[in-house]
Amino acid sequence: MNFHDQPDQGPQGASSSWSSDDASAWFQGKGWSEGLSEHQAALQQDLSCLVDGELDEASAAHAMMLLEESREAQSFFEDVRKFARFHRDLSDPERLEARVAMLGAVEMARAAEDIDLAHRLATIFYQLGKAYSLAAFEPDRFRERVFEATVPVEETRNRGRGFVDGVVSSGRGSVADGTVADGAEADGAETAGRGIDWQHARHMLNGRLERIADPAEKGRRLLSQAIEIDPSHEEARIYLAYVYGREGHTLRAANLFREVFDTAISEVSRGHAAIQLGRLYYGEEDYRTAAVFFRWLSIAGLTRSDSRFGPALFNLGCAEVARGREDAALAAFRRLLDEHLAGGGVAADVASLFLENDDFRTLIESRAGLTVRLMESLPELFEPGPGTGDSPNPSTVH
């Protein structure tokens, strides 16, 4: 930088009237020392004058010595160099493109590996957490209530231990505090999977978890660990909210389900969150809001694209009955049956929803004449099954 063209505003190296205090005041007046320490501001001033040839020999030698001996000065000088390179890159489009390409290839590859390792470890904790949670709350029937079967616990734990040991022994993940396994090259901040406490993960899978007797507590710990490792893990967030709900923490469950519903990338995850939110509102007797969430699955097309979401229409019908909207309820039940049959299903599957739900029978019995209307609207459910001569007993559908 050259101040000689501005004699009234900048320092003149040959001027005896320009003191170091004047220089400091000038730099501060320009705002160039804002946010800098006293040493950094002084070094910045000396470097600026050194570049312009405005620093005397003794001061120049002092600045060079400071750069050699002070880590703070070295770090600050390196920041200045980076800033200068940045400006040169911006002034030359070809340099900028080359810089982006070079940095992008390395950093993107490392970031992708970090994300992959984190997601894989989080998924292992999620799968174990899901298995323990469902076993705790639905020991006999949970396999019929989830989209994907739970994993075998012992096999998954062994697989998880092998994965963690493999990552650590290869030097891709730190054991703790930047250290790596014996024989692996320490890489500090360059280690893939950084930010994950792999030693803690190893302990969790090596027996620490077995000290917890309550399967629900195991599930909560594992699911929380999965989210800590990968905050975007939608399935883990859904099941942690499920655990909160089953333990009576309705508000915490609703907030977490709502976060998934509002932010999830997967429509399937949003669908699960919508069903659970509907169930929570139904349990609070807020049938209108419950119906909104159940109806969303139909509007989003999930009940048509995946028959496993079909029960949302059954839930919608129940919510409408509870609201006294019988026509809307029958329309939801009819749509449920039509979509199920159109997807290759059989009427018996839908009939089981009505026959096996005690709450529904209690609800429909409280509405005079609704059983007859249901039989008229959905006659397929009351036709004799193959090989039988009898229709289902209407009393079991109430």
C-alpha positions as CSV (number, residue, x, y, z in Angstrom):
1,M,0.0,0.0,0.0
2,N,1.3,3.5,-0.8
3,F,0.4,6.5,1.2
4,H,2.7,9.0,-0.5
5,D,-0.1,10.3,-2.7
6,Q,-2.1,11.2,0.4
7,P,0.4,13.3,2.5
8,D,-2.3,14.7,4.8
9,Q,-3.8,11.3,5.6
10,G,-1.1,8.7,5.9
11,P,2.3,8.1,7.5
12,Q,5.4,9.4,5.9
13,G,8.4,7.2,6.7
14,A,10.9,10.1,6.4
15,S,8.8,12.6,8.4
16,S,10.2,13.2,11.9
17,S,6.8,14.6,13.0
18,W,5.1,11.2,12.5
19,S,5.3,9.3,15.8
20,S,4.4,5.7,16.6
21,D,1.4,7.0,18.6
22,D,0.3,9.0,15.5
23,A,0.5,5.8,13.4
24,S,-1.5,3.8,15.9
25,A,-4.1,6.5,16.1
26,W,-4.2,6.5,12.3
27,F,-4.7,2.8,12.0
28,Q,-7.4,2.8,14.7
29,G,-9.1,5.6,13.0
30,K,-9.3,3.6,9.8
31,G,-10.8,0.7,11.7
32,W,-8.1,-1.7,10.6
33,S,-7.2,-2.8,14.1
34,E,-10.8,-3.5,15.1
35,G,-11.1,-6.9,16.8
36,L,-7.3,-7.3,17.0
37,S,-5.1,-7.8,20.0
38,E,-2.6,-5.1,20.8
39,H,0.3,-7.2,19.5
40,Q,-1.7,-8.0,16.3
41,A,-2.5,-4.4,15.7
42,A,1.2,-3.4,16.2
43,L,2.3,-6.2,13.9
44,Q,-0.2,-5.2,11.3
45,Q,1.1,-1.6,11.4
46,D,4.7,-2.8,11.1
47,L,3.9,-5.2,8.2
48,S,2.1,-2.4,6.3
49,C,5.1,0.0,6.7
50,L,7.6,-2.8,5.9
51,V,5.8,-3.6,2.6
52,D,5.9,0.1,1.6
53,G,9.6,0.5,2.7
54,E,8.5,2.9,5.4
55,L,9.9,1.0,8.4
56,D,13.4,1.8,9.7
57,E,16.0,-1.0,9.8
58,A,15.8,-1.6,13.5
59,S,12.0,-1.8,13.5
60,A,12.0,-4.1,10.4
61,A,14.4,-6.4,12.2
62,H,12.2,-6.4,15.2
63,A,9.1,-7.3,13.1
64,M,11.0,-10.2,11.4
65,M,12.2,-11.5,14.8
66,L,8.6,-11.3,16.1
67,L,7.4,-13.4,13.2
68,E,10.1,-16.0,14.0
69,E,9.4,-16.2,17.8
70,S,5.8,-15.5,18.3
71,R,3.1,-18.1,17.5
72,E,0.5,-15.4,17.7
73,A,2.4,-13.3,15.2
74,Q,2.9,-16.3,12.9
75,S,-0.7,-17.2,13.0
76,F,-1.7,-13.6,12.3
77,F,0.8,-13.3,9.4
78,E,-0.6,-16.6,7.9
79,D,-4.1,-15.1,8.1
80,V,-2.8,-12.0,6.3
81,R,-1.2,-14.2,3.6
82,K,-4.5,-16.2,3.1
83,F,-6.4,-12.9,2.8
84,A,-4.0,-11.7,0.2
85,R,-4.2,-15.0,-1.8
86,F,-8.0,-14.7,-1.5
87,H,-7.9,-11.3,-3.1
88,R,-5.6,-12.5,-5.9
89,D,-8.0,-15.4,-6.6
90,L,-10.9,-13.1,-6.8
91,S,-9.2,-10.9,-9.3
92,D,-8.4,-13.8,-11.6
93,P,-11.3,-16.0,-12.5
94,E,-9.1,-18.8,-13.7
95,R,-7.2,-18.9,-10.4
96,L,-10.5,-18.9,-8.5
97,E,-11.9,-21.8,-10.5
98,A,-8.7,-23.8,-10.0
99,R,-8.8,-23.0,-6.2
100,V,-12.4,-24.1,-5.9
101,A,-11.8,-27.3,-7.9
102,M,-8.7,-28.2,-5.8
103,L,-10.3,-27.5,-2.5
104,G,-13.6,-29.0,-3.4
105,A,-12.2,-32.4,-4.4
106,V,-10.3,-32.9,-1.2
107,E,-12.7,-31.3,1.3
108,M,-15.8,-32.8,-0.3
109,A,-14.3,-36.3,-0.3
110,R,-13.4,-35.9,3.4
111,A,-16.7,-34.5,4.3
112,A,-18.5,-37.3,2.5
113,E,-16.5,-39.9,4.4
114,D,-17.3,-38.1,7.7
115,I,-21.0,-38.1,6.9
116,D,-21.0,-41.7,5.9
117,L,-19.2,-42.9,9.0
118,A,-21.4,-40.9,11.3
119,H,-24.6,-42.1,9.6
120,R,-23.5,-45.7,9.7
121,L,-22.7,-45.6,13.4
122,A,-25.9,-43.7,14.2
123,T,-27.9,-46.3,12.3
124,I,-26.4,-49.1,14.3
125,F,-27.4,-47.3,17.5
126,Y,-30.8,-46.6,16.1
127,Q,-31.5,-50.2,15.1
128,L,-30.5,-51.4,18.6
129,G,-32.5,-48.6,20.2
130,K,-35.6,-49.4,18.2
131,A,-35.3,-53.1,19.0
132,Y,-35.1,-52.5,22.8
133,S,-37.8,-49.9,22.8
134,L,-40.4,-52.0,20.9
135,A,-39.6,-55.0,23.0
136,A,-40.1,-52.9,26.1
137,F,-43.5,-51.5,25.1
138,E,-44.9,-54.1,22.7
139,P,-43.3,-57.4,23.8
140,D,-45.8,-59.7,21.9
141,R,-47.2,-57.6,19.0
142,F,-44.6,-55.1,17.9
143,R,-43.5,-57.0,14.8
144,E,-46.9,-56.5,13.4
145,R,-46.9,-52.7,14.0
146,V,-43.7,-51.5,12.3
147,F,-42.8,-51.2,8.7
148,E,-39.5,-53.0,9.0
149,A,-38.7,-55.9,11.3
150,T,-36.4,-55.2,14.2
151,V,-32.9,-56.4,13.9
152,P,-31.5,-59.3,16.0
153,V,-29.8,-57.5,18.9
154,E,-26.8,-59.7,19.5
155,E,-25.9,-60.0,15.9
156,T,-26.2,-56.2,15.4
157,R,-24.1,-55.5,18.5
158,N,-21.4,-57.8,17.1
159,R,-21.6,-56.1,13.7
160,G,-21.4,-52.7,15.4
161,R,-18.3,-53.6,17.4
162,G,-16.6,-54.9,14.2
163,F,-17.5,-51.6,12.4
164,V,-16.1,-49.4,15.2
165,D,-12.9,-51.5,15.6
166,G,-12.4,-51.4,11.8
167,V,-12.7,-47.6,11.6
168,V,-10.4,-47.0,14.6
169,S,-7.7,-49.5,13.5
170,S,-7.6,-48.1,10.0
171,G,-6.9,-44.6,11.4
172,R,-10.1,-43.2,9.9
173,G,-11.7,-42.5,13.3
174,S,-10.2,-41.2,16.6
175,V,-10.4,-43.2,19.7
176,A,-10.7,-40.1,21.9
177,D,-9.2,-36.7,22.1
178,G,-7.4,-37.0,18.7
179,T,-5.6,-40.3,19.5
180,V,-5.9,-43.3,17.3
181,A,-5.4,-47.0,17.7
182,D,-2.0,-48.5,18.0
183,G,-0.3,-48.9,14.7
184,A,-2.5,-46.2,13.0
185,E,-1.0,-42.9,12.0
186,A,-2.2,-40.0,14.1
187,D,-3.9,-37.5,11.9
188,G,-5.4,-35.0,14.3
189,A,-8.2,-32.9,12.8
190,E,-7.7,-34.5,9.4
191,T,-9.0,-37.8,10.8
192,A,-12.2,-38.9,9.1
193,G,-15.2,-39.3,11.4
194,R,-13.9,-36.4,13.5
195,G,-16.3,-35.2,16.2
196,I,-17.4,-38.8,17.1
197,D,-16.2,-40.3,20.4
198,W,-15.4,-43.7,18.9
199,Q,-14.0,-44.9,22.3
200,H,-17.4,-44.2,23.9
201,A,-19.1,-46.0,21.0
202,R,-16.9,-49.0,21.5
203,H,-17.7,-49.1,25.2
204,M,-21.4,-48.9,24.5
205,L,-21.2,-51.9,22.3
206,N,-18.7,-53.8,24.4
207,G,-20.9,-54.2,27.5
208,R,-21.6,-50.9,29.1
209,L,-25.1,-51.1,27.7
210,E,-25.7,-54.5,29.4
211,R,-25.4,-52.9,32.8
212,I,-28.8,-51.2,32.2
213,A,-31.6,-53.5,33.2
214,D,-34.5,-51.6,31.8
215,P,-34.9,-52.2,28.0
216,A,-36.8,-48.9,27.7
217,E,-33.8,-47.1,29.2
218,K,-31.5,-48.9,26.9
219,G,-33.6,-47.9,23.9
220,R,-33.6,-44.3,25.0
221,R,-29.9,-44.2,25.6
222,L,-29.1,-45.7,22.2
223,L,-31.6,-43.5,20.3
224,S,-30.2,-40.4,22.0
225,Q,-26.7,-41.5,21.1
226,A,-27.7,-42.0,17.5
227,I,-29.1,-38.4,17.3
228,E,-26.1,-37.0,19.0
229,I,-23.9,-38.6,16.3
230,D,-26.2,-37.7,13.4
231,P,-28.8,-35.1,14.4
232,S,-30.5,-35.5,11.0
233,H,-31.2,-39.2,11.5
234,E,-35.0,-39.1,11.0
235,E,-35.8,-42.7,12.1
236,A,-33.9,-42.3,15.4
237,R,-35.8,-39.1,16.1
238,I,-39.1,-40.8,15.4
239,Y,-38.5,-43.7,17.7
240,L,-37.1,-41.5,20.5
241,A,-40.3,-39.5,20.3
242,Y,-42.2,-42.8,20.4
243,V,-40.4,-43.7,23.7
244,Y,-41.2,-40.3,25.2
245,G,-44.9,-40.8,24.3
246,R,-45.0,-44.3,25.8
247,E,-43.4,-43.0,29.0
248,G,-46.0,-40.3,29.3
249,H,-43.8,-37.3,28.2
250,T,-46.5,-36.2,25.8
251,L,-45.2,-32.7,25.2
252,R,-41.6,-33.8,24.5
253,A,-42.9,-36.5,22.2
254,A,-45.2,-34.1,20.3
255,N,-42.4,-31.5,19.9
256,L,-40.0,-34.1,18.5
257,F,-42.6,-35.6,16.2
258,R,-43.5,-32.1,15.0
259,E,-39.8,-31.4,14.2
260,V,-39.6,-34.5,12.1
261,F,-42.9,-33.7,10.3
262,D,-41.7,-30.1,9.6
263,T,-38.1,-30.9,8.5
264,A,-37.8,-34.5,7.3
265,I,-36.6,-35.1,3.8
266,S,-38.3,-38.5,3.5
267,E,-42.0,-38.4,3.0
268,V,-42.2,-41.8,4.7
269,S,-40.7,-40.2,7.8
270,R,-43.1,-37.4,7.6
271,G,-45.9,-39.9,7.3
272,H,-44.8,-41.8,10.5
273,A,-44.6,-38.5,12.3
274,A,-48.1,-37.4,11.1
275,I,-49.6,-40.7,12.3
276,Q,-48.0,-40.4,15.7
277,L,-49.0,-36.8,16.1
278,G,-52.6,-37.7,15.2
279,R,-52.6,-40.4,17.8
280,L,-51.3,-38.1,20.5
281,Y,-53.9,-35.5,19.7
282,Y,-56.6,-38.2,19.6
283,G,-55.5,-39.3,23.1
284,E,-55.9,-35.7,24.2
285,E,-59.4,-35.7,22.7
286,D,-58.4,-33.0,20.2
287,Y,-60.1,-34.9,17.4
288,R,-60.1,-32.0,15.0
289,T,-56.3,-31.7,15.0
290,A,-55.9,-35.5,15.0
291,A,-58.1,-35.6,11.9
292,V,-55.9,-33.0,10.2
293,F,-52.8,-35.1,10.6
294,F,-54.5,-38.3,9.5
295,R,-56.0,-36.6,6.5
296,W,-52.6,-35.3,5.5
297,L,-51.4,-38.8,4.7
298,S,-54.2,-39.2,2.2
299,I,-53.6,-35.7,0.7
300,A,-49.9,-36.5,0.3
301,G,-50.7,-39.7,-1.5
302,L,-49.0,-42.0,1.1
303,T,-52.1,-44.1,1.7
304,R,-52.2,-44.9,-2.1
305,S,-48.5,-45.3,-2.7
306,D,-47.9,-47.5,0.3
307,S,-50.7,-49.7,1.7
308,R,-48.9,-49.9,5.0
309,F,-50.1,-46.3,5.6
310,G,-53.7,-47.4,4.9
311,P,-54.6,-47.5,8.7
312,A,-54.3,-43.7,8.7
313,L,-57.6,-43.6,6.9
314,F,-59.1,-45.9,9.6
315,N,-57.7,-43.5,12.2
316,L,-59.2,-40.6,10.3
317,G,-62.6,-42.3,10.3
318,C,-62.4,-42.9,14.0
319,A,-61.5,-39.2,14.6
320,E,-64.5,-38.1,12.5
321,V,-66.9,-40.4,14.4
322,A,-65.6,-38.9,17.6
323,R,-66.3,-35.4,16.2
324,G,-69.9,-36.5,15.3
325,R,-69.1,-36.3,11.5
326,E,-70.5,-39.7,10.5
327,D,-70.6,-39.0,6.7
328,A,-67.0,-38.0,6.7
329,A,-66.1,-41.1,8.8
330,L,-67.9,-43.4,6.4
331,A,-66.2,-41.8,3.4
332,A,-62.8,-42.3,5.0
333,F,-63.6,-46.0,5.7
334,R,-64.8,-46.4,2.1
335,R,-61.7,-44.8,0.7
336,L,-59.6,-47.1,2.9
337,L,-61.2,-50.2,1.5
338,D,-61.2,-49.0,-2.1
339,E,-57.5,-48.1,-2.0
340,H,-56.6,-51.4,-0.3
341,L,-58.5,-53.5,-2.9
342,A,-57.0,-51.4,-5.8
343,G,-53.5,-52.2,-4.5
344,G,-54.2,-55.9,-4.6
345,G,-55.2,-56.4,-1.0
346,V,-58.1,-58.3,0.4
347,A,-61.1,-57.1,2.3
348,A,-60.2,-59.4,5.3
349,D,-57.2,-57.2,6.0
350,V,-59.4,-54.1,6.4
351,A,-62.0,-56.1,8.3
352,S,-59.3,-57.0,10.9
353,L,-58.8,-53.3,11.7
354,F,-62.5,-53.0,12.7
355,L,-62.7,-56.4,14.4
356,E,-59.5,-56.2,16.5
357,N,-59.9,-52.6,17.8
358,D,-61.8,-52.5,21.1
359,D,-61.7,-48.7,21.2
360,F,-63.4,-48.5,17.8
361,R,-66.2,-50.9,18.9
362,T,-66.8,-48.8,22.0
363,L,-66.9,-45.7,19.8
364,I,-69.3,-47.0,17.2
365,E,-71.6,-48.5,19.7
366,S,-72.0,-45.0,21.2
367,R,-73.5,-43.7,17.9
368,A,-77.1,-45.0,17.3
369,G,-77.6,-46.5,13.8
370,L,-73.9,-46.1,12.8
371,T,-73.3,-49.9,12.7
372,V,-76.1,-50.3,10.1
373,R,-74.7,-47.5,8.0
374,L,-71.3,-49.0,8.2
375,M,-72.6,-52.4,7.0
376,E,-74.4,-50.6,4.1
377,S,-71.3,-48.5,3.1
378,L,-68.8,-51.4,3.3
379,P,-70.8,-54.6,2.4
380,E,-67.5,-56.3,1.3
381,L,-66.5,-56.6,4.9
382,F,-69.6,-58.6,5.7
383,E,-69.6,-61.0,2.8
384,P,-69.0,-64.7,3.6
385,G,-65.3,-65.6,3.5
386,P,-64.0,-68.4,1.2
387,G,-64.9,-71.8,2.5
388,T,-67.4,-70.5,5.0
389,G,-71.1,-70.1,5.0
390,D,-71.4,-67.4,7.6
391,S,-71.0,-63.7,7.6
392,P,-69.0,-62.1,10.3
393,N,-71.1,-61.5,13.4
394,P,-72.1,-57.8,13.3
395,S,-71.7,-57.5,17.0
396,T,-68.0,-58.1,16.6
397,V,-67.7,-55.1,14.3
398,H,-69.4,-52.6,16.6
